[in-house]
């Protein structure tokens, strides 16, 4: 089967539109991990393997924000982390969660020695739907899920936001 120029253009438009849709729907959950200062990885010149290239990676940190009359609750999935490696702050109308993820596992089997590792620091900004009293916030971390409860500055139902149509 031979594709003409029109079909290839249509296929390309479909792929780019799909990518744009995926990016828009997942943009809030995408987080870039950058090498952190506590990383114990060797420098590329110290490794004899020419294909060694520690990559900067992207990951999905799934989460959700919901509220009731009294509080705003943010849940964020950060599996494999220690709670001491998480930093939580409220800046303006956003919750900022940052941290550094480190994982290393060494194994020796016969004459083979392997080192598996994943690392990187991250920073995630989550817009808050209502003003909060940050000094009264509480956070818990269990089974890889960070839960932050922030009491509302003015308790009560959130008024619906109306958006004018122009």
C-alpha positions in Angstrom: 0.0 0.0 0.0 1.4 3.4 -1.0 0.5 6.5 0.9 0.2 9.8 -0.9 1.3 13.1 0.4 -2.2 14.0 1.5 -2.5 10.8 3.6 0.9 11.3 5.2 0.0 14.9 6.1 -3.3 13.7 7.6 -1.5 11.0 9.6 1.0 13.5 10.8 -1.8 16.0 11.8 -3.5 13.2 13.7 -0.3 12.2 15.6 0.5 15.8 16.6 -3.1 16.4 17.7 -3.0 13.2 19.8 0.3 14.3 21.3 -1.0 17.8 22.1 -4.1 16.3 23.7 -1.9 13.9 25.8 0.4 16.7 26.9 -2.6 19.0 27.9 -4.3 16.3 29.9 -1.2 15.0 31.7 0.8 18.2 32.0 -0.1 18.7 35.7 1.2 15.2 36.6 4.4 15.3 34.5 7.4 16.0 36.7 11.0 16.2 35.6 13.6 14.5 37.7 17.0 16.2 37.8 20.2 14.8 39.2 20.4 15.7 42.9 23.4 16.7 45.0 23.2 13.5 47.1 23.4 11.1 44.1 26.1 8.5 44.4 26.3 7.7 40.7 29.8 7.7 39.1 30.7 10.3 36.6 30.5 9.2 33.0 34.3 9.3 32.7 34.7 6.9 35.6 32.7 4.2 33.9 34.2 1.8 31.4 31.0 1.2 29.6 30.8 3.5 26.6 27.0 3.3 26.5 26.6 4.7 30.1 24.6 7.8 30.0 22.7 8.8 33.1 19.4 10.2 31.7 17.2 13.0 32.9 13.8 11.5 33.1 10.2 12.5 33.2 7.7 10.7 35.4 4.1 10.9 36.3 3.3 11.9 39.8 -0.4 11.2 40.0 -2.4 13.2 42.4 -5.7 14.8 43.1 -7.0 17.9 44.8 -10.4 18.0 46.5 -12.2 20.2 49.0 -15.0 20.2 51.5 -16.5 23.1 53.5 -13.6 23.2 55.9 -10.4 22.2 54.1 -8.5 21.5 50.8 -6.9 18.1 50.5 -4.1 17.3 48.2 -3.0 13.7 47.5 0.2 13.0 45.6 1.7 9.7 44.7 5.4 9.6 45.4 6.2 5.9 45.9 9.6 4.7 47.1 10.5 7.9 48.9 11.3 8.5 52.6 9.2 11.1 54.2 12.3 12.9 55.4 13.2 13.5 51.7 10.0 15.5 51.0 9.7 19.3 51.4 6.2 20.8 51.5 5.5 24.6 51.3 2.6 26.9 50.6 3.6 29.8 48.3 0.8 32.2 47.4 -2.1 30.1 46.1 -0.1 27.0 45.4 1.2 24.0 47.3 4.9 23.2 46.4 6.1 19.6 46.9 9.7 18.9 46.2 12.1 16.2 47.1 14.9 13.9 46.0 14.4 10.3 45.1 17.3 7.9 45.4 17.3 4.1 44.9 20.3 1.9 44.6 20.6 -1.9 44.6 23.8 -3.9 44.2 23.9 -7.6 43.6 26.6 -10.1 42.8 25.7 -13.4 41.2 28.6 -15.6 40.1 31.1 -13.4 38.3 28.5 -10.7 37.5 28.1 -7.6 39.6 25.1 -5.3 38.9 24.2 -1.9 40.2 20.6 -0.7 39.7 19.8 2.9 40.5 17.3 5.6 40.0 17.7 9.1 41.2 16.6 12.7 40.8 15.1 15.7 42.5 11.7 17.0 41.6 9.4 20.0 42.3 5.7 19.9 41.7 3.5 23.0 42.0 -0.2 22.3 42.7 -2.7 25.3 42.4 -5.0 25.5 45.4 -8.7 26.1 44.7 -9.2 28.3 47.8 -7.1 30.4 50.2 -5.8 28.3 53.1 -4.2 28.7 56.6 -0.8 27.2 55.9 0.3 27.4 59.5 -2.4 24.8 60.4 -1.7 22.4 57.6 -1.0 18.7 58.3 0.8 16.2 56.1 1.0 12.4 56.3 2.8 9.9 54.1 1.7 6.2 53.9 2.2 3.5 51.3 3.7 5.9 48.8 1.0 8.5 49.0 1.5 12.0 50.5 -1.7 13.6 51.9 -1.7 17.2 52.8 -4.8 18.8 54.5 -5.0 22.5 54.5 -7.7 24.3 56.5 -9.5 26.9 54.5 -9.0 30.6 55.4 -12.8 31.2 55.2 -14.7 28.0 55.9 -17.8 27.3 53.8 -18.8 26.1 50.4 -16.7 27.2 47.5 -18.7 29.6 45.4 -19.0 28.4 41.8 -16.8 30.3 39.4 -18.7 31.7 36.5 -16.9 32.2 33.2 -18.3 34.7 30.8 -18.7 33.7 27.2 -17.5 36.3 24.8 
